[in-house]
Amino acid sequence: MILLRKIFLKMVKVNNTVLFTASALLILFSSILIVVVENDTFPTLFDGFWWVMTTVTTVGYGDYFPVTVAGRSIAILLYVIGIGLIGIVIGKIIDGLAIFRKKRLEGDIVYKESGHFVIIGWSQKARFAVKEMMETNKDCNIVIIDQLKEAPILTENIHYIKGDASDEDTLEKANISQAKAVLIFADERMGNEQMTDGKTLLIASSIETVAPNVHTIAEIMEEKHVKNFKHAQIDEFIVSNETISSLAVRSAFRKGVSGIYGQLLKRSVGEDLYYIPKKGSWRTYRDAFQSLLDDGATLIADRNDLTINRKLDEPLPDDAELYAVCDKPTYEKILSKGE
């Protein structure tokens, strides 16, 4: 027993590849050997493999068992070595799964897929953003970067990387160069708007270094700081304070106007703003406008141009990026019609 204990302790320290290979070879060799030694009891290789597996996993159904001295000697060998070896392998697998889950929870991972969304800076706004993204596309993958002790959210599609987002190594762990878009949320814990926007600028500069072509959206606290971000090539800005203040003032002067913005901003409430793919049959803005109107949608913009209703007879550019207001069933109907 002391000898076996020492052997098993050494086996635990053996390289996983060697251990798994040795286990597979033991099972394969034993399956072949038992068929050769006791062909009457084990007529096929699968029968031998079945018996070996039920033996080393201690299931022991008893439907097959060796009757000769040679066959029973193989069984004894499996009892002494095989069960211990397979037990260690199973333990290694369970430990590996536990370690992997712990690494995911603590953000100690490297994300290798592409087409994902990266959210930098965890806050209540980031939580709402994740919820909105999952409601928009439940299959999208999201990588959250922050310095929290554990992942704030962890699902099959939501991943967490712990680290400083201004550090290039952290950004590379998130595979940011292959991301579909990056959202940088202002760190309001800084307590000072200038320092908050300064941190956002530092992160944006790091993203520009690692992934200059990724679409980047940044939340900033003051609009006057936008000019400082020009060299960082941020694609879109969301001015947090001004946006909220402007909406509050508009609501004060005209009751209910916030409900309009609320519908356009929240995917799950009422009408929404959708991107409409350009159809080949549309020659002018009027063609697109009337076609969508017939389907129950209202064309309102080409990219950020909201003057559609004043240029209906102008040719529709090949690179037009059209947006319409409608509900989700209407949008799905428009997409299903195709050309």
C-alpha positions in Angstrom: 0.0 0.0 0.0 2.9 2.4 0.8 4.4 1.5 -2.6 1.1 2.2 -4.4 0.6 5.4 -2.5 4.0 6.6 -3.7 3.2 5.6 -7.2 -0.1 7.5 -7.2 1.5 10.6 -5.7 4.1 10.6 -8.5 1.3 10.1 -11.1 -0.5 13.2 -9.8 2.6 15.2 -10.6 2.9 13.8 -14.1 2.3 16.0 -17.0 -1.4 16.0 -18.1 -0.6 15.0 -21.6 1.5 12.0 -20.5 -1.2 11.0 -18.0 -4.0 11.1 -20.5 -2.0 9.3 -23.1 -1.0 6.6 -20.6 -4.7 6.2 -19.6 -5.8 5.9 -23.2 -3.1 3.4 -24.1 -3.9 1.3 -21.0 -7.6 1.1 -21.9 -6.8 0.3 -25.6 -4.2 -2.3 -24.7 -6.4 -4.0 -22.1 -9.4 -4.0 -24.5 -7.4 -5.8 -27.1 -5.6 -8.1 -24.7 -8.8 -9.4 -23.0 -10.4 -10.1 -26.4 -7.3 -12.1 -27.5 -7.0 -14.0 -24.1 -10.8 -14.7 -23.7 -12.3 -14.5 -27.1 -15.2 -16.8 -26.1 -16.3 -14.4 -23.3 -15.4 -11.2 -25.2 -16.1 -11.9 -28.9 -15.7 -8.3 -30.2 -13.3 -5.5 -29.5 -16.3 -3.4 -28.3 -17.2 -6.0 -25.7 -13.7 -5.9 -24.4 -13.7 -2.1 -24.3 -17.1 -2.1 -22.5 -15.8 -4.4 -19.8 -12.6 -2.4 -19.4 -14.5 0.8 -19.0 -17.0 -0.6 -16.5 -14.1 -2.0 -14.6 -11.8 1.1 -14.3 -14.8 3.3 -13.5 -15.9 0.9 -10.8 -19.4 0.5 -12.3 -19.1 -3.3 -12.7 -22.4 -4.3 -14.3 -21.4 -7.9 -14.3 -22.7 -8.7 -17.8 -19.1 -9.6 -18.8 -16.4 -11.0 -16.6 -13.2 -13.1 -17.3 -13.2 -16.8 -16.3 -9.7 -17.8 -17.1 -6.6 -17.2 -15.1 -5.1 -15.0 -17.8 -8.3 -13.0 -18.0 -8.6 -12.6 -14.3 -4.9 -11.5 -14.1 -5.7 -8.7 -16.6 -8.7 -7.8 -14.3 -6.4 -7.7 -11.2 -4.0 -5.4 -13.1 -6.9 -3.0 -13.9 -8.0 -3.1 -10.3 -4.6 -2.2 -9.0 -3.4 0.3 -11.6 -6.3 1.2 -14.0 -8.8 2.3 -11.4 -6.2 4.5 -9.6 -5.0 5.9 -13.0 -8.5 6.7 -14.3 -9.5 8.2 -10.9 -6.5 10.6 -11.2 -7.5 11.5 -14.7 -11.1 12.2 -13.7 -9.8 14.3 -10.8 -7.6 16.3 -13.2 -10.6 17.0 -15.4 -12.7 18.2 -12.5 -9.9 20.3 -11.2 -9.3 21.8 -14.7 -13.0 22.7 -15.0 -12.9 24.3 -11.5 -9.8 26.3 -12.3 -11.3 27.4 -15.6 -14.5 28.6 -13.9 -12.4 30.4 -11.2 -10.3 32.1 -13.9 -13.4 33.2 -15.7 -14.9 34.6 -12.5 -11.8 36.5 -11.6 -11.2 37.8 -15.1 -8.0 35.9 -15.7 -8.7 34.8 -19.3 -7.8 35.6 -22.9 -10.7 36.1 -25.2 -9.9 34.6 -28.7 -13.2 35.0 -30.7 -14.1 37.9 -33.0 -17.1 40.0 -33.7 -17.8 40.7 -30.1 -18.5 43.9 -28.2 -16.2 45.3 -25.5 -17.5 47.3 -22.6 -14.9 49.3 -20.6 -15.8 50.5 -17.2 -18.5 48.8 -15.1 -21.4 50.9 -13.8 -25.1 51.0 -13.7 -25.1 52.5 -17.2 -22.9 49.6 -18.4 -25.4 47.1 -16.8 -28.3 48.7 -18.7 -26.1 48.6 -21.9 -25.5 44.9 -21.5 -29.2 44.3 -21.0 -30.1 46.3 -24.1 -27.5 44.5 -26.2 -28.8 41.1 -25.1 -32.4 42.2 -25.9 -31.2 43.4 -29.3 -29.2 40.2 -30.1 -29.3 37.4 -27.6 -26.4 35.6 -29.4 -24.0 38.5 -29.3 -20.8 38.1 -27.2 -19.8 40.8 -24.7 -16.4 41.3 -23.0 -16.4 43.5 -19.9 -13.1 45.1 -18.8 -12.8 46.5 -15.3 -10.7 46.1 -12.2 -13.4 44.5 -10.0 -12.5 41.5 -7.9 -15.0 39.3 -9.6 -17.1 39.4 -12.8 -20.2 41.6 -12.3 -22.1 39.4 -14.8 -21.0 36.0 -16.1 -22.9 33.9 -18.7 -22.1 31.9 -21.7 -22.1 35.0 -23.9 -20.8 37.5 -21.3 -17.1 37.4 -20.4 -15.0 39.4 -17.9 -11.3 40.5 -18.1 -9.8 42.1 -15.0 -7.2 44.8 -15.7 -6.4 48.4 -16.5 -8.1 49.2 -19.8 -5.4 51.7 -20.6 -2.9 48.8 -20.6 -2.3 47.4 -24.0 -1.9 43.8 -22.6 -5.4 44.0 -21.1 -6.8 45.2 -24.4 -5.1 42.4 -26.3 -6.5 39.9 -23.8 -10.0 41.1 -24.9 -8.9 40.6 -28.6 -10.0 44.2 -29.1 -8.6 44.4 -32.7 -11.2 41.8 -33.7 -14.1 43.4 -31.8 -17.2 44.8 -33.6 -17.3 47.8 -31.4 -16.0 49.2 -28.1 -18.0 51.2 -25.5 -16.1 53.3 -23.0 -18.2 54.4 -20.0 -17.0 57.3 -17.9 -15.6 56.3 -14.5 -17.8 58.5 -12.3 -15.9 57.3 -9.2 -13.1 59.7 -10.1 -15.2 62.5 -8.6 -13.9 65.1 -11.0 -15.3 65.6 -14.5 -11.9 66.7 -15.9 -10.1 63.7 -14.4 -12.9 61.4 -15.5 -12.7 62.5 -19.1 -8.9 62.4 -18.8 -9.1 58.7 -17.9 -11.4 58.1 -20.9 -8.9 59.8 -23.2 -6.1 57.6 -21.9 -8.1 54.5 -22.6 -9.1 55.8 -26.0 -5.5 56.5 -26.9 -4.5 52.9 -25.9 -7.3 51.5 -28.1 -6.1 53.6 -31.0 -2.6 52.1 -30.6 -3.8 48.4 -30.4 -6.9 48.6 -32.7 -7.0 51.8 -34.8 -9.9 50.5 -37.0 -12.3 49.3 -34.3 -15.5 51.3 -33.9 -15.2 53.2 -30.6 -18.0 55.0 -28.7 -17.0 57.0 -25.7 -19.1 58.6 -22.9 -17.6 62.0 -21.9 -18.8 64.3 -19.1 -18.3 67.7 -20.8 -18.7 68.5 -24.4 -15.8 71.0 -24.3 -13.5 68.1 -23.9 -14.4 66.6 -27.3 -11.6 68.6 -29.0 -9.1 66.8 -26.8 -10.2 63.4 -28.2 -9.7 64.3 -31.9 -6.3 62.6 -32.2 -7.7 59.4 -30.6 -10.0 58.9 -33.6 -13.1 58.1 -31.5 -16.0 57.4 -33.9 -18.9 58.6 -31.6 -19.3 60.6 -28.5 -22.1 60.5 -25.9 -22.0 63.7 -23.8 -23.5 62.4 -20.5 -24.3 65.6 -18.6 -25.5 67.7 -21.6 -27.7 64.9 -22.8 -29.5 64.4 -19.5 -29.8 68.1 -18.9 -31.2 68.8 -22.4 -33.8 66.0 -22.1 -34.9 67.4 -18.7 -35.3 70.9 -20.1 -37.3 69.7 -23.1 -39.5 67.7 -20.8 -40.1 70.8 -18.6 -41.2 72.9 -21.6 -43.2 70.2 -23.3 -44.6 67.5 -21.1 -44.3 63.9 -22.4 -41.4 64.6 -24.8 -39.1 62.3 -22.7 -41.4 59.4 -23.6 -40.5 59.8 -27.3 -36.8 59.7 -26.5 -37.4 56.7 -24.2 -39.0 54.7 -27.0 -36.2 55.4 -29.4 -33.5 54.6 -26.8 -35.0 51.4 -25.3 -35.3 48.3 -27.5 -38.1 46.8 -25.4 -40.5 49.7 -25.3 -42.8 50.8 -28.2 -41.4 52.0 -31.5 -37.7 51.8 -32.2 -35.1 53.1 -34.6 -33.8 50.4 -37.0 -31.2 50.3 -39.7 -32.9 49.5 -43.1 -30.8 47.8 -45.8 -31.0 49.7 -49.1 -33.1 47.9 -51.8 -32.0 47.8 -55.5 -35.4 49.1 -56.6 -35.1 52.3 -54.7 -33.8 55.1 -56.9 -34.7 58.1 -54.9 -35.4 58.9 -51.2 -39.1 59.0 -52.2 -39.0 55.4 -53.4 -37.6 54.3 -50.1 -39.8 56.6 -48.0 -43.0 55.4 -49.7 -42.0 51.7 -49.7 -41.3 51.8 -46.0 -44.5 53.8 -45.3 -46.6 51.2 -47.0 -45.0 48.6 -44.7 -45.8 50.7 -41.6 -42.4 52.3 -41.0 -41.3 55.9 -41.3 -37.9 56.7 -42.9 -36.3 59.5 -40.9 -32.5 59.6 -41.6 -29.6 58.7 -43.9 -26.8 58.3 -41.4 -27.1 61.5 -39.2 -29.0 63.5 -41.9 -32.5 64.1 -40.7 -33.6 66.2 -43.8 -35.1 63.3 -45.7 -38.5 64.9 -46.1 -36.9 67.9 -47.8 -35.0 65.9 -50.5 -37.4 63.1 -51.4 -36.7 63.5 -55.1 -32.9 63.4 -54.8 -31.1 60.2 -56.0 -30.5 57.7 -53.2 -26.7 57.3 -52.9 -25.2 53.9 -53.2 -23.6 54.1 -49.8 -26.9 55.3 -48.1 -27.4 54.2 -44.5 -31.1 54.4 -43.9 -32.9 54.5 -40.5 -36.6 54.1 -40.0 -38.9 54.2 -36.9 -41.2 51.2 -36.5 -42.0 48.3 -34.1 -40.1 45.0 -34.2 -42.7 43.0 -36.1 -42.8 45.6 -38.8 -39.0 45.6 -39.0 -38.9 41.8 -39.3 -41.5 42.0 -42.1 -39.4 44.5 -44.0 -36.3 42.3 -43.7 -38.2 39.2 -44.8 -39.3 40.9 -48.0 -35.8 41.5 -49.1 -35.6 42.9 -52.6 
